[in-house]
Amino acid sequence: MEAFSPVPALIGGAFIGAASALLWVGNGRIAGISGIFGQLLPPAQTVVWRILFLVAMVAGGFIAAMLVPGLGVGGPGGLSAEMIGEPWWIAVAGLLVGLGTKIGNGCTSGHGVCGLARFSLRSLVAVLVFFGVAIITVAVTGVV
Amino acid sequence: MKRTLSLPYLAVAGLSGLLFGAGLYISQMVDPLKVLRFLDFGAIPEGGWDPSLGFVMVTAIGFMLIGLRVAGRRAAPLFDVKFHNPEFTHIDTPLVLGAVLFGVGWGMSGLCPGPAITLIAFLPENLWIFLGMTFVGSFIGHYVQKALVARAQAVRT
């Protein structure tokens, strides 16, 4: 298992957790990416901070890649940032991610990080369901 | 001026976004193949499973717990008048249905919304197809969710 990378995962997780904690203590907002993204649509409110957050998120990924080029994209273990599957496959997956996170009010960050830290039973149910279904999907489609 | 347009409020949003995106890169969550290898539990018997991304949750939740602790002593966040707690708290059909749909999409692509947006920094081919369709799905999902919640309320009353 040359790709096993617990240390970058722990450090990256700390960054994500610190970002979520900061947004909650500072602005009283949940760092749920699907919520921040999805509520840019009408009836949108408070658009400016959401756009700023998302643009900064892209910049954060870019800067981190400049500073520590050996990690993540193009890093050891033959990892890459390539999209997986044909265009129609990517389109269906993207549609399902948008639909599901909107209908279920959250994704890996909102339910997974913030919700679980709040000991929300609702989020725990969401996480168990989307994790379980994702594992089954990978087993069935066998893309890996 | 509106609170949400004040400099400290926007500085917090920007700094939080920067840290979040850096964390997604450092943890390698931005790599769809890495995510699929983490979700590939079928590879456990032959030793090909990559459990790395499970460790992301450990420190992410740990730091968020500290944030909640700090916030718990306050009546309001630093730069707004109230904490925006989640709108829904009960377990209902939209929650489970949404999680199922999201799970299929995540398992197909190895991408959840945060990494998908952060990948704009690296522009892999066909990323815009994914992001465009996520936006479309989110738009449709808004009305599906409203309809489902309205129906559930109609049943209850």
Chai-1 contact restraints between the chains, C-beta under 6 A:
chainA,res_idxA,chainB,res_idxB,connection_type,confidence,min_distance_angstrom,max_distance_angstrom,comment,restraint_id
A,A3,B,D50,contact,1.0,0.0,6.0,A-B,restraint_1
A,F4,B,D50,contact,1.0,0.0,6.0,A-B,restraint_2
A,F4,B,S52,contact,1.0,0.0,6.0,A-B,restraint_3
A,S5,B,S52,contact,1.0,0.0,6.0,A-B,restraint_4
A,P6,B,S52,contact,1.0,0.0,6.0,A-B,restraint_5
A,P6,B,F55,contact,1.0,0.0,6.0,A-B,restraint_6
A,P8,B,I26,contact,1.0,0.0,6.0,A-B,restraint_7
A,P8,B,S27,contact,1.0,0.0,6.0,A-B,restraint_8
A,A9,B,S27,contact,1.0,0.0,6.0,A-B,restraint_9
A,A9,B,S52,contact,1.0,0.0,6.0,A-B,restraint_10
A,A9,B,L53,contact,1.0,0.0,6.0,A-B,restraint_11
A,A9,B,F55,contact,1.0,0.0,6.0,A-B,restraint_12
A,A9,B,V56,contact,1.0,0.0,6.0,A-B,restraint_13
A,L10,B,F55,contact,1.0,0.0,6.0,A-B,restraint_14
A,L10,B,T59,contact,1.0,0.0,6.0,A-B,restraint_15
A,I11,B,I26,contact,1.0,0.0,6.0,A-B,restraint_16
A,G12,B,G23,contact,1.0,0.0,6.0,A-B,restraint_17
A,G12,B,I26,contact,1.0,0.0,6.0,A-B,restraint_18
A,G12,B,S27,contact,1.0,0.0,6.0,A-B,restraint_19
A,G12,B,V56,contact,1.0,0.0,6.0,A-B,restraint_20
A,G13,B,S27,contact,1.0,0.0,6.0,A-B,restraint_21
A,G13,B,V56,contact,1.0,0.0,6.0,A-B,restraint_22
A,G13,B,T59,contact,1.0,0.0,6.0,A-B,restraint_23
A,G13,B,A60,contact,1.0,0.0,6.0,A-B,restraint_24
A,A14,B,T59,contact,1.0,0.0,6.0,A-B,restraint_25
A,A14,B,F63,contact,1.0,0.0,6.0,A-B,restraint_26
A,F15,B,L19,contact,1.0,0.0,6.0,A-B,restraint_27
A,F15,B,A22,contact,1.0,0.0,6.0,A-B,restraint_28
A,F15,B,G23,contact,1.0,0.0,6.0,A-B,restraint_29
A,I16,B,F20,contact,1.0,0.0,6.0,A-B,restraint_30
A,I16,B,G23,contact,1.0,0.0,6.0,A-B,restraint_31
A,I16,B,A60,contact,1.0,0.0,6.0,A-B,restraint_32
A,G17,B,T59,contact,1.0,0.0,6.0,A-B,restraint_33
A,G17,B,A60,contact,1.0,0.0,6.0,A-B,restraint_34
A,G17,B,F63,contact,1.0,0.0,6.0,A-B,restraint_35
A,G17,B,M64,contact,1.0,0.0,6.0,A-B,restraint_36
A,A18,B,L19,contact,1.0,0.0,6.0,A-B,restraint_37
A,A18,B,F63,contact,1.0,0.0,6.0,A-B,restraint_38
A,A19,B,S16,contact,1.0,0.0,6.0,A-B,restraint_39
A,A19,B,L19,contact,1.0,0.0,6.0,A-B,restraint_40
A,A19,B,F20,contact,1.0,0.0,6.0,A-B,restraint_41
A,S20,B,M64,contact,1.0,0.0,6.0,A-B,restraint_42
A,A21,B,F63,contact,1.0,0.0,6.0,A-B,restraint_43
A,A21,B,M64,contact,1.0,0.0,6.0,A-B,restraint_44
A,A21,B,G67,contact,1.0,0.0,6.0,A-B,restraint_45
A,L22,B,S16,contact,1.0,0.0,6.0,A-B,restraint_46
A,L23,B,S16,contact,1.0,0.0,6.0,A-B,restraint_47
A,W24,B,G67,contact,1.0,0.0,6.0,A-B,restraint_48
A,W24,B,A71,contact,1.0,0.0,6.0,A-B,restraint_49
A,V25,B,G67,contact,1.0,0.0,6.0,A-B,restraint_50
A,V25,B,V70,contact,1.0,0.0,6.0,A-B,restraint_51
A,V25,B,A71,contact,1.0,0.0,6.0,A-B,restraint_52
A,G26,B,V12,contact,1.0,0.0,6.0,A-B,restraint_53
A,G26,B,P77,contact,1.0,0.0,6.0,A-B,restraint_54
A,G26,B,L78,contact,1.0,0.0,6.0,A-B,restraint_55
A,G26,B,F79,contact,1.0,0.0,6.0,A-B,restraint_56
A,N27,B,Y9,contact,1.0,0.0,6.0,A-B,restraint_57
A,N27,B,V12,contact,1.0,0.0,6.0,A-B,restraint_58
A,N27,B,P77,contact,1.0,0.0,6.0,A-B,restraint_59
A,N27,B,F79,contact,1.0,0.0,6.0,A-B,restraint_60
A,N27,B,D80,contact,1.0,0.0,6.0,A-B,restraint_61
A,G28,B,P77,contact,1.0,0.0,6.0,A-B,restraint_62
A,G28,B,D80,contact,1.0,0.0,6.0,A-B,restraint_63
A,G28,B,F83,contact,1.0,0.0,6.0,A-B,restraint_64
A,G28,B,H84,contact,1.0,0.0,6.0,A-B,restraint_65
A,R29,B,H84,contact,1.0,0.0,6.0,A-B,restraint_66
A,I33,B,P113,contact,1.0,0.0,6.0,A-B,restraint_67
A,I33,B,G114,contact,1.0,0.0,6.0,A-B,restraint_68
A,S34,B,P113,contact,1.0,0.0,6.0,A-B,restraint_69
A,F37,B,P113,contact,1.0,0.0,6.0,A-B,restraint_70
A,G38,B,S138,contact,1.0,0.0,6.0,A-B,restraint_71
A,L41,B,F139,contact,1.0,0.0,6.0,A-B,restraint_72
A,T46,B,T4,contact,1.0,0.0,6.0,A-B,restraint_73
A,W49,B,T4,contact,1.0,0.0,6.0,A-B,restraint_74
A,W49,B,L10,contact,1.0,0.0,6.0,A-B,restraint_75
A,W49,B,A13,contact,1.0,0.0,6.0,A-B,restraint_76
A,L52,B,L10,contact,1.0,0.0,6.0,A-B,restraint_77
A,L52,B,A13,contact,1.0,0.0,6.0,A-B,restraint_78
A,L52,B,G14,contact,1.0,0.0,6.0,A-B,restraint_79
A,F53,B,A13,contact,1.0,0.0,6.0,A-B,restraint_80
A,F53,B,G17,contact,1.0,0.0,6.0,A-B,restraint_81
A,L54,B,I117,contact,1.0,0.0,6.0,A-B,restraint_82
A,A56,B,G14,contact,1.0,0.0,6.0,A-B,restraint_83
A,A56,B,G17,contact,1.0,0.0,6.0,A-B,restraint_84
A,A56,B,L18,contact,1.0,0.0,6.0,A-B,restraint_85
A,M57,B,G17,contact,1.0,0.0,6.0,A-B,restraint_86
A,M57,B,F20,contact,1.0,0.0,6.0,A-B,restraint_87
A,M57,B,G21,contact,1.0,0.0,6.0,A-B,restraint_88
A,M57,B,T118,contact,1.0,0.0,6.0,A-B,restraint_89
A,V58,B,T118,contact,1.0,0.0,6.0,A-B,restraint_90
A,V58,B,I120,contact,1.0,0.0,6.0,A-B,restraint_91
A,V58,B,A121,contact,1.0,0.0,6.0,A-B,restraint_92
A,G60,B,L18,contact,1.0,0.0,6.0,A-B,restraint_93
A,G60,B,G21,contact,1.0,0.0,6.0,A-B,restraint_94
A,G60,B,A22,contact,1.0,0.0,6.0,A-B,restraint_95
A,G61,B,G21,contact,1.0,0.0,6.0,A-B,restraint_96
A,G61,B,Y25,contact,1.0,0.0,6.0,A-B,restraint_97
A,G61,B,T118,contact,1.0,0.0,6.0,A-B,restraint_98
A,G61,B,A121,contact,1.0,0.0,6.0,A-B,restraint_99
A,F62,B,A121,contact,1.0,0.0,6.0,A-B,restraint_100
A,A64,B,A22,contact,1.0,0.0,6.0,A-B,restraint_101
A,A64,B,Y25,contact,1.0,0.0,6.0,A-B,restraint_102
A,A64,B,I26,contact,1.0,0.0,6.0,A-B,restraint_103
A,A65,B,Y25,contact,1.0,0.0,6.0,A-B,restraint_104
A,L71,B,I26,contact,1.0,0.0,6.0,A-B,restraint_105
A,G72,B,Y25,contact,1.0,0.0,6.0,A-B,restraint_106
A,G72,B,Q28,contact,1.0,0.0,6.0,A-B,restraint_107
A,G72,B,V30,contact,1.0,0.0,6.0,A-B,restraint_108
A,V73,B,F122,contact,1.0,0.0,6.0,A-B,restraint_109
A,L79,B,D31,contact,1.0,0.0,6.0,A-B,restraint_110
A,L79,B,K34,contact,1.0,0.0,6.0,A-B,restraint_111
A,A81,B,V30,contact,1.0,0.0,6.0,A-B,restraint_112
A,A81,B,D31,contact,1.0,0.0,6.0,A-B,restraint_113
A,A81,B,L119,contact,1.0,0.0,6.0,A-B,restraint_114
A,A81,B,F122,contact,1.0,0.0,6.0,A-B,restraint_115
A,A81,B,P124,contact,1.0,0.0,6.0,A-B,restraint_116
A,E82,B,P124,contact,1.0,0.0,6.0,A-B,restraint_117
A,M83,B,P124,contact,1.0,0.0,6.0,A-B,restraint_118
A,M83,B,N126,contact,1.0,0.0,6.0,A-B,restraint_119
A,I84,B,P32,contact,1.0,0.0,6.0,A-B,restraint_120
A,I84,B,G110,contact,1.0,0.0,6.0,A-B,restraint_121
A,P87,B,N126,contact,1.0,0.0,6.0,A-B,restraint_122
A,P87,B,I129,contact,1.0,0.0,6.0,A-B,restraint_123
A,I90,B,N126,contact,1.0,0.0,6.0,A-B,restraint_124
A,I90,B,I129,contact,1.0,0.0,6.0,A-B,restraint_125
A,I90,B,F130,contact,1.0,0.0,6.0,A-B,restraint_126
A,A91,B,I129,contact,1.0,0.0,6.0,A-B,restraint_127
A,A91,B,M133,contact,1.0,0.0,6.0,A-B,restraint_128
A,A93,B,G105,contact,1.0,0.0,6.0,A-B,restraint_129
A,A93,B,M108,contact,1.0,0.0,6.0,A-B,restraint_130
A,A93,B,S109,contact,1.0,0.0,6.0,A-B,restraint_131
A,G94,B,F130,contact,1.0,0.0,6.0,A-B,restraint_132
A,G94,B,M133,contact,1.0,0.0,6.0,A-B,restraint_133
A,G94,B,T134,contact,1.0,0.0,6.0,A-B,restraint_134
A,L95,B,M133,contact,1.0,0.0,6.0,A-B,restraint_135
A,L95,B,G137,contact,1.0,0.0,6.0,A-B,restraint_136
A,L96,B,L101,contact,1.0,0.0,6.0,A-B,restraint_137
A,L96,B,V104,contact,1.0,0.0,6.0,A-B,restraint_138
A,L96,B,G105,contact,1.0,0.0,6.0,A-B,restraint_139
A,V97,B,F102,contact,1.0,0.0,6.0,A-B,restraint_140
A,V97,B,G105,contact,1.0,0.0,6.0,A-B,restraint_141
A,V97,B,T134,contact,1.0,0.0,6.0,A-B,restraint_142
A,G98,B,T134,contact,1.0,0.0,6.0,A-B,restraint_143
A,G98,B,G137,contact,1.0,0.0,6.0,A-B,restraint_144
A,G98,B,S138,contact,1.0,0.0,6.0,A-B,restraint_145
A,L99,B,L101,contact,1.0,0.0,6.0,A-B,restraint_146
A,L99,B,G137,contact,1.0,0.0,6.0,A-B,restraint_147
A,L99,B,G141,contact,1.0,0.0,6.0,A-B,restraint_148
A,G100,B,G98,contact,1.0,0.0,6.0,A-B,restraint_149
A,G100,B,L101,contact,1.0,0.0,6.0,A-B,restraint_150
A,G100,B,F102,contact,1.0,0.0,6.0,A-B,restraint_151
A,G100,B,G105,contact,1.0,0.0,6.0,A-B,restraint_152
A,T101,B,F102,contact,1.0,0.0,6.0,A-B,restraint_153
A,K102,B,S138,contact,1.0,0.0,6.0,A-B,restraint_154
A,K102,B,G141,contact,1.0,0.0,6.0,A-B,restraint_155
A,K102,B,H142,contact,1.0,0.0,6.0,A-B,restraint_156
A,I103,B,P94,contact,1.0,0.0,6.0,A-B,restraint_157
A,I103,B,L97,contact,1.0,0.0,6.0,A-B,restraint_158
A,I103,B,G98,contact,1.0,0.0,6.0,A-B,restraint_159
A,I103,B,G141,contact,1.0,0.0,6.0,A-B,restraint_160
A,I103,B,V144,contact,1.0,0.0,6.0,A-B,restraint_161
A,I103,B,Q145,contact,1.0,0.0,6.0,A-B,restraint_162
A,G104,B,L95,contact,1.0,0.0,6.0,A-B,restraint_163
A,G104,B,G98,contact,1.0,0.0,6.0,A-B,restraint_164
A,G104,B,A99,contact,1.0,0.0,6.0,A-B,restraint_165
A,N105,B,F88,contact,1.0,0.0,6.0,A-B,restraint_166
A,C107,B,C112,contact,1.0,0.0,6.0,A-B,restraint_167
A,C107,B,P113,contact,1.0,0.0,6.0,A-B,restraint_168
A,T108,B,C112,contact,1.0,0.0,6.0,A-B,restraint_169
A,S109,B,G114,contact,1.0,0.0,6.0,A-B,restraint_170
A,V113,B,A60,contact,1.0,0.0,6.0,A-B,restraint_171
A,V113,B,I61,contact,1.0,0.0,6.0,A-B,restraint_172
A,V113,B,M64,contact,1.0,0.0,6.0,A-B,restraint_173
A,C114,B,M64,contact,1.0,0.0,6.0,A-B,restraint_174
A,L116,B,I61,contact,1.0,0.0,6.0,A-B,restraint_175
A,A117,B,I61,contact,1.0,0.0,6.0,A-B,restraint_176
A,A117,B,M64,contact,1.0,0.0,6.0,A-B,restraint_177
A,A117,B,L65,contact,1.0,0.0,6.0,A-B,restraint_178
A,A117,B,L68,contact,1.0,0.0,6.0,A-B,restraint_179
A,R122,B,I91,contact,1.0,0.0,6.0,A-B,restraint_180
A,V125,B,I91,contact,1.0,0.0,6.0,A-B,restraint_181
A,A126,B,L95,contact,1.0,0.0,6.0,A-B,restraint_182
A,A126,B,A99,contact,1.0,0.0,6.0,A-B,restraint_183
A,V129,B,V96,contact,1.0,0.0,6.0,A-B,restraint_184
A,V129,B,A99,contact,1.0,0.0,6.0,A-B,restraint_185
A,F130,B,A99,contact,1.0,0.0,6.0,A-B,restraint_186
A,F130,B,F102,contact,1.0,0.0,6.0,A-B,restraint_187
A,F130,B,G103,contact,1.0,0.0,6.0,A-B,restraint_188
A,V133,B,V100,contact,1.0,0.0,6.0,A-B,restraint_189
A,V133,B,G103,contact,1.0,0.0,6.0,A-B,restraint_190
A,V133,B,V104,contact,1.0,0.0,6.0,A-B,restraint_191
A,A134,B,L39,contact,1.0,0.0,6.0,A-B,restraint_192
A,A134,B,G103,contact,1.0,0.0,6.0,A-B,restraint_193
A,A134,B,W106,contact,1.0,0.0,6.0,A-B,restraint_194
A,A134,B,G107,contact,1.0,0.0,6.0,A-B,restraint_195
A,I135,B,L39,contact,1.0,0.0,6.0,A-B,restraint_196
A,I135,B,F41,contact,1.0,0.0,6.0,A-B,restraint_197
A,T137,B,V104,contact,1.0,0.0,6.0,A-B,restraint_198
A,T137,B,G107,contact,1.0,0.0,6.0,A-B,restraint_199
A,V138,B,L36,contact,1.0,0.0,6.0,A-B,restraint_200
A,V138,B,L39,contact,1.0,0.0,6.0,A-B,restraint_201
A,V138,B,D40,contact,1.0,0.0,6.0,A-B,restraint_202
A,V138,B,G107,contact,1.0,0.0,6.0,A-B,restraint_203
A,A139,B,G42,contact,1.0,0.0,6.0,A-B,restraint_204
A,V144,B,L36,contact,1.0,0.0,6.0,A-B,restraint_205
A,V144,B,R37,contact,1.0,0.0,6.0,A-B,restraint_206
A,V144,B,D40,contact,1.0,0.0,6.0,A-B,restraint_207
